[in-house]
Amino acid sequence: MLCLIHSETEPAVNLAAEEYLLKNADEDCFMLWRNHNAIIVGRNQNTMAEIDPDFVERHGIRVVRRITGGGAVYHDLGNINFTFIKATNGNPDIDFAAHTRPILSFLNHLSVPAELDKHNDLIVNGLKISGNAQHIHKKRVLHHGTLLFDADLTMLTAALQVDPATYHDKAVQSIRSRVTNIRSHMAVPLSVEAFMESLMATIRDATNGQTTAFSAADRTAIEELAERKYRSWEWNYGASPDYRFKKSTRTPRGNIAVSLEVQEGTIRALRLYVDGFGRGDVIDMEQRLFGCRHSRDAIRARLSVFFQKITTKTVTVDQLLDAMF
């Protein structure tokens, strides 16, 4: 087994590295990696229904879609991610227990009483420390999971808060769980780096693994995949299932009601009601927004000229944007 700790912390690059290994490595692989502040959404999720766009923008949080299913998760440098990539040996069945067993054994060896629950999460005393997901490509399986080692749990909770009543779709919805950090359950606390090194050594010894690193050619291919796919709006937002958005907002300058139908991240139907706006102005706005991405920057760009010509004291463009997310 090829074993590597990937020191890159950009989520787009790390997710690209996983896909690159899955589709190009000839041997089984084990990789440890960390992301700088990010929300990673599942393959079949509606990104907008999983995040608070204002909070994400305010805190500089990257939002990236992965190729595996499951719910949205928050990553920071106190969260460790592990990835197994193996041949299926002719058995395409998803087997979470087999891939989490060595992780559980390692944690138990550190006197952390972790176990696998019915949701395929790792828990300690009923609190979640790890979510897991899998993806099969041809005759290879990618299994990856999180390890909440010393994450900012306050930020984790805040970053994933969203009003579920505003989005209506058939996407997979995240299940919010009570969580805890592994470090707080260790008899002898370790730094995150020491924990990763110890886990890597354990997996390497158990599998007769070989320490390796990405070559220059590998890094070039991974960067190209990150740029083409994992940094793109089309993948991270546009690949969401179709959804309907409906929200009513009261502002100091009047009420706003918004109803949207969004396909591939793009507004395909909409109805607006804005206090102080005549029907002609509303129709103008609706026409400007048809075919627009459901994103703050795109909507602001479409409406900037419109709001420049508005002379009456009514809602601002920022208040309208707040009502549309």
C-alpha positions in Angstrom: 0.0 0.0 0.0 1.2 3.5 -0.9 1.1 5.8 2.2 1.3 9.5 2.1 0.6 12.5 4.2 -0.5 15.3 1.9 0.7 18.6 3.3 -1.5 20.8 1.0 -4.4 22.4 2.8 -6.5 23.8 0.0 -9.7 21.7 -0.2 -9.9 21.8 -4.0 -6.4 20.3 -4.3 -7.0 17.6 -1.7 -10.2 16.4 -3.3 -8.6 16.5 -6.7 -5.7 14.4 -5.2 -8.2 11.8 -4.0 -9.9 11.5 -7.4 -6.5 11.4 -9.1 -5.3 8.5 -7.0 -8.6 6.7 -7.5 -8.4 6.8 -11.2 -4.6 6.6 -11.8 -2.8 4.8 -9.0 -1.9 1.2 -9.7 -1.7 0.2 -6.1 -3.8 0.5 -3.0 -3.4 3.9 -1.2 -3.8 5.5 2.2 -3.6 9.2 2.5 -3.9 11.7 5.4 -4.7 15.3 4.8 -6.2 18.4 6.3 -8.2 21.3 4.8 -8.1 25.0 5.7 -11.6 26.3 6.7 -14.1 24.7 4.3 -17.5 23.2 3.9 -17.4 19.9 1.9 -20.8 19.0 0.5 -21.9 15.6 -0.6 -22.2 14.6 -4.3 -26.0 14.6 -4.2 -26.6 17.6 -2.1 -28.0 21.1 -2.8 -25.1 23.2 -1.8 -27.2 26.3 -1.1 -29.5 24.3 1.2 -26.5 23.3 3.3 -24.7 26.6 3.9 -25.2 30.1 5.2 -23.8 32.1 2.3 -23.3 35.3 4.3 -21.5 33.4 7.1 -19.4 31.6 4.5 -18.4 34.8 2.7 -17.7 36.7 6.0 -15.4 34.0 7.3 -13.6 33.1 4.0 -14.8 29.5 4.1 -14.3 27.5 0.9 -17.3 25.5 -0.3 -16.4 22.4 -2.4 -18.4 19.4 -3.6 -16.8 15.9 -3.2 -17.5 12.8 -5.4 -18.9 10.7 -2.5 -22.4 10.9 -1.1 -23.5 11.8 2.4 -23.9 15.1 4.2 -22.1 18.3 4.4 -19.2 18.6 6.8 -17.0 21.5 8.1 -13.3 21.2 7.9 -10.5 23.1 9.6 -6.9 22.4 10.5 -8.1 20.6 13.7 -9.9 18.1 11.5 -8.0 15.2 10.0 -9.1 13.4 6.8 -8.2 9.9 5.9 -8.6 8.2 2.6 -8.3 4.5 1.6 -8.3 3.6 -2.1 -8.4 -0.1 -2.8 -9.2 -2.7 -5.4 -12.7 -4.1 -4.9 -11.5 -7.7 -5.7 -14.6 -8.3 -7.6 -16.9 -7.3 -4.7 -18.5 -3.9 -5.4 -20.4 -3.8 -2.1 -19.9 -0.8 0.2 -18.2 -2.0 3.4 -17.8 0.8 5.9 -16.8 -1.6 8.8 -13.8 -2.9 6.9 -12.3 0.5 6.2 -13.0 2.0 9.6 -11.7 -1.0 11.6 -8.0 0.0 11.5 -9.0 3.6 12.5 -11.0 2.3 15.4 -8.2 0.0 16.5 -5.8 2.9 16.5 -8.1 5.1 18.5 -8.9 2.3 21.0 -5.1 1.8 21.4 -5.0 5.4 22.5 -7.7 4.6 25.1 -10.3 6.5 23.1 -13.5 4.4 23.3 -14.6 4.9 19.7 -17.1 2.6 17.9 -18.9 2.5 14.6 -22.6 3.3 14.8 -25.6 2.4 12.5 -25.1 5.6 10.5 -21.5 4.5 9.6 -20.2 7.3 11.9 -17.5 6.8 14.5 -18.7 7.9 17.9 -17.3 8.3 21.4 -19.9 8.1 24.2 -22.7 8.8 21.8 -20.9 11.8 20.3 -19.8 11.9 16.6 -16.0 12.1 15.9 -16.0 10.9 12.3 -18.3 10.8 9.2 -17.5 8.3 6.4 -18.4 8.0 2.7 -17.5 5.8 -0.2 -17.4 6.0 -4.0 -16.7 3.1 -6.4 -15.0 3.8 -9.8 -14.7 0.7 -12.0 -13.0 -1.9 -9.8 -11.6 0.5 -7.2 -13.3 1.9 -4.1 -12.5 5.2 -2.4 -13.4 5.4 1.3 -12.7 8.6 3.2 -13.6 9.9 6.6 -13.2 12.8 8.9 -11.5 12.7 12.3 -12.5 15.6 14.6 -9.3 15.8 16.5 -9.2 19.4 17.8 -11.6 21.2 15.5 -13.4 24.5 16.3 -16.8 23.0 17.2 -18.4 26.5 17.6 -17.5 27.3 14.0 -18.5 23.9 12.9 -22.0 24.4 14.2 -22.4 27.9 13.0 -21.1 27.2 9.5 -23.7 24.5 8.8 -26.8 26.4 10.0 -29.4 27.1 7.4 -33.2 27.5 7.4 -34.5 24.3 5.8 -37.9 25.8 5.2 -36.6 28.0 2.3 -35.4 25.1 0.1 -37.5 22.4 -1.4 -35.8 19.7 -3.4 -35.0 15.9 -3.6 -31.4 16.4 -2.5 -29.8 14.4 0.3 -30.2 16.4 3.5 -27.5 16.5 6.1 -28.3 15.0 9.5 -26.9 17.2 12.3 -25.2 15.3 15.0 -23.8 16.2 18.4 -20.0 16.1 18.1 -16.9 16.0 20.2 -13.1 16.2 19.6 -10.9 13.1 19.9 -8.2 15.1 21.7 -10.5 15.7 24.7 -10.9 11.9 25.2 -7.2 11.0 25.1 -5.3 10.0 28.2 -2.1 11.5 26.9 -2.9 14.4 24.5 -0.9 14.7 21.3 -0.5 17.5 18.8 -2.4 17.1 15.5 0.8 16.5 13.7 2.0 13.8 16.1 -1.4 12.1 15.9 -1.2 12.0 12.1 2.3 10.6 12.2 1.3 7.9 14.7 -1.7 6.9 12.7 0.3 6.8 9.5 2.9 4.6 11.1 0.2 2.3 12.4 -1.4 1.9 9.0 2.0 1.6 7.2 3.1 -1.2 9.6 -0.2 -3.1 9.4 -0.2 -3.1 5.6 3.5 -3.3 4.9 3.0 0.1 3.3 5.5 2.2 1.5 5.9 5.9 2.3 5.6 7.9 -0.9 4.8 11.4 -2.2 3.3 12.9 -5.3 5.8 13.4 -8.2 6.0 16.7 -10.1 3.9 15.2 -12.9 1.3 14.1 -10.3 1.1 17.5 -8.8 0.6 19.1 -12.2 -2.2 16.7 -13.0 -3.8 17.3 -9.6 -3.6 21.1 -10.0 -5.2 20.9 -13.4 -8.1 18.8 -12.0 -8.5 21.1 -9.1 -8.8 24.1 -11.4 -11.0 22.5 -13.9 -13.4 20.9 -11.5 -13.1 21.5 -7.8 -12.6 25.2 -7.9 -15.5 25.7 -10.5 -18.9 27.1 -9.7 -20.4 24.5 -12.1 -19.3 21.6 -9.9 -19.6 23.1 -6.5 -23.0 24.8 -7.0 -24.3 24.1 -10.5 -24.2 20.3 -9.9 -26.8 20.6 -7.2 -30.2 18.9 -7.8 -32.9 21.2 -9.0 -34.7 23.1 -6.2 -37.3 25.6 -5.3 -36.6 28.5 -3.0 -39.2 30.5 -1.2 -38.7 33.2 1.5 -40.5 36.2 2.9 -38.4 38.9 4.6 -39.4 42.0 6.6 -37.0 44.9 6.4 -37.1 48.4 7.9 -37.9 49.7 4.4 -40.6 47.2 3.5 -41.4 43.5 2.9 -39.8 41.3 0.3 -41.2 37.9 -1.0 -39.1 35.7 -3.3 -40.0 32.5 -5.1 -37.4 30.8 -7.3 -37.0 27.7 -9.4 -33.4 26.8 -9.9 -31.9 24.2 -12.3 -28.2 23.4 -12.5 -27.7 26.4 -10.2 -29.4 28.8 -12.6 -32.7 30.7 -12.0 -35.2 29.4 -14.5 -38.4 30.9 -13.0 -39.0 33.5 -10.4 -41.6 35.7 -8.8 -40.7 38.8 -6.7 -42.7 41.1 -4.5 -41.0 44.2 -3.1 -42.7 47.0 -1.2 -42.4 50.3 -2.9 -41.8 48.8 -6.4 -44.3 49.1 -9.2 -45.2 46.0 -11.2 -43.1 47.4 -14.1 -40.0 47.6 -11.9 -40.6 44.1 -10.6 -41.0 42.7 -14.1 -37.8 44.4 -15.1 -36.0 42.8 -12.2 -37.5 39.4 -13.0 -36.4 39.6 -16.6 -32.9 40.6 -15.6 -32.6 37.7 -13.2 -33.9 35.0 -15.5 -31.0 32.7 -16.5 -28.8 34.2 -13.7 -26.8 32.0 -11.4 -28.3 31.8 -7.9 -25.3 33.5 -6.3 -24.9 36.8 -4.6 -22.2 38.1 -7.0 -24.1 37.2 -10.1 -27.4 38.6 -8.9 -25.7 41.8 -7.8 -24.1 42.2 -11.2 -27.4 41.7 -13.0 -29.2 44.3 -10.8 -26.5 46.9 -10.3 -27.7 49.2 -13.2 -31.3 48.7 -12.2 -30.7 49.9 -8.6 -28.6 52.9 -9.8 -31.7 54.3 -11.5 -34.0 53.8 -8.5 -34.6 57.2 -6.9 -37.4 56.3 -4.4 -36.4 55.3 -0.8 -37.2 51.6 -0.8 -35.3 48.4 -0.1 -31.6 48.3 -1.0 -29.9 45.8 -3.3 -28.2 44.3 -0.2 -31.6 43.8 1.5 -33.0 42.1 -1.7 -29.9 39.9 -1.8 -30.4 38.9 1.8 -34.0 37.9 0.9 -32.8 35.6 -1.9 -30.6 33.4 0.2 
